[in-house]
Amino acid sequence: MTPPISILLNVVHGFSALIYFGGVMLFGAVFAPKLTRLSSSTVFELMREVFPTVLSFVEAVGLLTMVFGAGEFIHYLIGYYLAGGFSLVYRVLFSTPWGASVFSGALLGLAGFVVGIKIASTFETLFKLYKSTDPSKIDQIKLLEIKLRFYSLVGMVLLTMTVLLMVLAVSFLPIPS
């Protein structure tokens, strides 16, 4: 029987991961590539009114995903440690397909979250530049928009690989006993 804490960790992690992944994909695949095609006034309004709130929400959901995913990972590791010590933990993580998938997914997810932080800091800089009325900042804004598209693409790739590894681990690979 699965303990209630495991169910709670799994449900919150999975649900928040879906929202986070959807937000990243929507932004990376739809919004970021189109920013340069929009008029300056539209981008200005998006940067001032819409994106700060959306970005805060996506960051919060990403952090929730990471915390509950780490909790779930630690919960499993504690169970394996109690059942057989460090040797069993090592064997499960590095000698089973499930462990390799979960461990690799966790590392890629962490890398994706770091890229997400870079995207957020780029956005913060863009927000400040768009609030400035200095016309000499246009080149700096264009450069940041290019970086934003690149970081968004890298984030989408990392998070897609993470999701595929995690789906593989929880759907198709048996949990080691």
C-alpha positions as CSV (number, residue, x, y, z in Angstrom):
1,M,0.0,0.0,0.0
2,T,1.3,3.5,-0.9
3,P,1.7,5.8,2.0
4,P,-0.5,9.0,1.9
5,I,2.7,11.2,1.9
6,S,3.8,9.6,-1.3
7,I,0.4,10.2,-2.9
8,L,0.4,13.8,-1.9
9,L,3.9,14.4,-3.1
10,N,3.2,12.7,-6.4
11,V,-0.1,14.5,-7.1
12,V,1.1,18.0,-6.2
13,H,4.4,17.4,-8.1
14,G,2.6,16.0,-11.2
15,F,-0.1,18.7,-11.3
16,S,2.2,21.6,-10.8
17,A,4.7,20.1,-13.3
18,L,1.9,20.0,-15.9
19,I,1.1,23.7,-15.3
20,Y,4.8,24.7,-15.3
21,F,5.6,22.7,-18.5
22,G,2.5,24.1,-20.2
23,G,3.5,27.7,-19.3
24,V,7.1,27.2,-20.4
25,M,6.0,25.6,-23.7
26,L,3.4,28.3,-24.3
27,F,5.8,31.1,-23.7
28,G,8.8,29.5,-25.4
29,A,6.9,28.3,-28.5
30,V,4.4,31.0,-28.9
31,F,5.3,34.3,-27.1
32,A,9.1,34.6,-27.3
33,P,9.4,34.0,-31.0
34,K,6.7,36.5,-31.8
35,L,7.9,39.4,-29.6
36,T,10.0,40.9,-32.4
37,R,7.0,40.8,-34.8
38,L,4.8,42.8,-32.5
39,S,4.6,46.6,-32.5
40,S,6.6,48.4,-29.9
41,S,3.5,49.7,-28.1
42,T,2.1,46.2,-27.8
43,V,5.4,44.8,-26.5
44,F,5.6,47.7,-24.1
45,E,2.2,47.0,-22.7
46,L,2.8,43.3,-22.4
47,M,6.1,44.0,-20.6
48,R,4.4,46.4,-18.2
49,E,1.0,44.8,-17.6
50,V,0.9,41.1,-18.5
51,F,4.3,39.4,-18.3
52,P,5.3,40.4,-14.8
53,T,2.3,38.7,-13.3
54,V,2.5,35.6,-15.6
55,L,6.2,35.3,-14.9
56,S,5.7,35.4,-11.1
57,F,3.0,32.7,-11.4
58,V,5.2,30.4,-13.6
59,E,8.2,30.9,-11.3
60,A,6.0,30.0,-8.2
61,V,4.6,26.9,-9.9
62,G,8.1,25.9,-11.1
63,L,9.4,26.2,-7.5
64,L,6.4,24.2,-6.3
65,T,7.2,21.5,-8.9
66,M,10.8,21.3,-7.9
67,V,10.2,21.2,-4.1
68,F,7.5,18.4,-4.3
69,G,9.6,16.5,-6.9
70,A,12.6,16.7,-4.6
71,G,10.4,15.6,-1.7
72,E,9.2,12.6,-3.7
73,F,12.8,11.7,-4.7
74,I,14.0,12.0,-1.1
75,H,11.0,10.0,0.1
76,Y,12.0,7.1,-2.2
77,L,15.7,7.4,-1.3
78,I,14.9,7.2,2.4
79,G,12.7,4.1,1.8
80,Y,15.6,2.4,-0.1
81,Y,18.1,3.5,2.5
82,L,16.0,2.1,5.4
83,A,15.5,-1.2,3.4
84,G,19.2,-1.7,2.6
85,G,21.5,1.2,3.3
86,F,23.6,3.3,0.9
87,S,24.5,0.2,-1.2
88,L,20.8,-0.3,-2.1
89,V,20.3,3.4,-2.8
90,Y,23.3,3.4,-5.1
91,R,22.2,0.2,-6.8
92,V,18.7,1.6,-7.4
93,L,19.9,4.9,-8.7
94,F,22.7,3.7,-10.9
95,S,21.9,0.1,-11.8
96,T,18.2,0.1,-12.6
97,P,16.4,1.7,-15.6
98,W,13.9,3.4,-13.2
99,G,16.7,4.9,-11.1
100,A,18.6,6.1,-14.1
101,S,15.5,7.7,-15.6
102,V,14.5,9.4,-12.4
103,F,18.0,10.6,-11.5
104,S,18.6,11.9,-15.1
105,G,15.2,13.5,-15.2
106,A,15.9,15.2,-11.8
107,L,19.2,16.6,-13.0
108,L,17.8,17.8,-16.3
109,G,14.8,19.3,-14.5
110,L,17.2,21.2,-12.2
111,A,19.1,22.4,-15.2
112,G,15.8,23.5,-16.8
113,F,14.9,25.4,-13.6
114,V,18.3,27.2,-13.7
115,V,17.6,28.2,-17.3
116,G,14.2,29.4,-16.1
117,I,15.9,31.6,-13.5
118,K,18.0,33.0,-16.3
119,I,14.9,33.7,-18.4
120,A,13.3,35.5,-15.4
121,S,16.4,37.7,-14.8
122,T,16.4,38.5,-18.6
123,F,12.8,39.5,-18.3
124,E,13.5,41.6,-15.2
125,T,16.1,43.5,-17.2
126,L,13.7,43.9,-20.1
127,F,11.0,45.2,-17.8
128,K,13.3,47.9,-16.6
129,L,14.4,48.8,-20.1
130,Y,10.9,49.1,-21.3
131,K,10.0,51.4,-18.4
132,S,12.9,53.6,-19.4
133,T,12.2,56.2,-22.0
134,D,15.7,56.3,-23.3
135,P,15.7,55.6,-27.1
136,S,19.4,54.5,-27.0
137,K,18.3,51.3,-25.1
138,I,16.6,49.9,-28.3
139,D,19.7,47.9,-29.3
140,Q,20.0,46.5,-25.8
141,I,16.4,45.5,-25.8
142,K,16.8,43.7,-29.2
143,L,19.8,41.8,-27.9
144,L,17.9,40.7,-24.8
145,E,15.0,39.6,-26.9
146,I,17.3,37.4,-28.9
147,K,18.8,35.9,-25.7
148,L,15.3,35.4,-24.4
149,R,14.4,33.3,-27.5
150,F,17.6,31.3,-27.1
151,Y,17.0,30.6,-23.4
152,S,13.4,29.7,-24.0
153,L,14.4,27.2,-26.6
154,V,17.0,25.6,-24.3
155,G,14.5,25.6,-21.5
156,M,11.9,23.9,-23.7
157,V,14.4,21.2,-24.7
158,L,15.6,20.5,-21.2
159,L,12.1,20.4,-19.7
160,T,10.7,18.2,-22.6
161,M,13.5,15.7,-21.9
162,T,12.8,15.9,-18.2
163,V,9.1,15.2,-18.8
164,L,9.9,12.3,-21.1
165,L,12.3,10.7,-18.6
166,M,9.8,11.1,-15.7
167,V,6.9,9.7,-17.7
168,L,9.1,6.8,-18.7
169,A,10.0,6.2,-15.0
170,V,6.5,6.4,-13.6
171,S,4.6,4.8,-16.5
172,F,6.7,2.1,-18.0
173,L,9.6,1.2,-15.8
174,P,9.0,-0.9,-12.7
175,I,9.8,0.8,-9.4
176,P,12.6,-1.3,-7.9
177,S,11.6,-3.4,-4.8
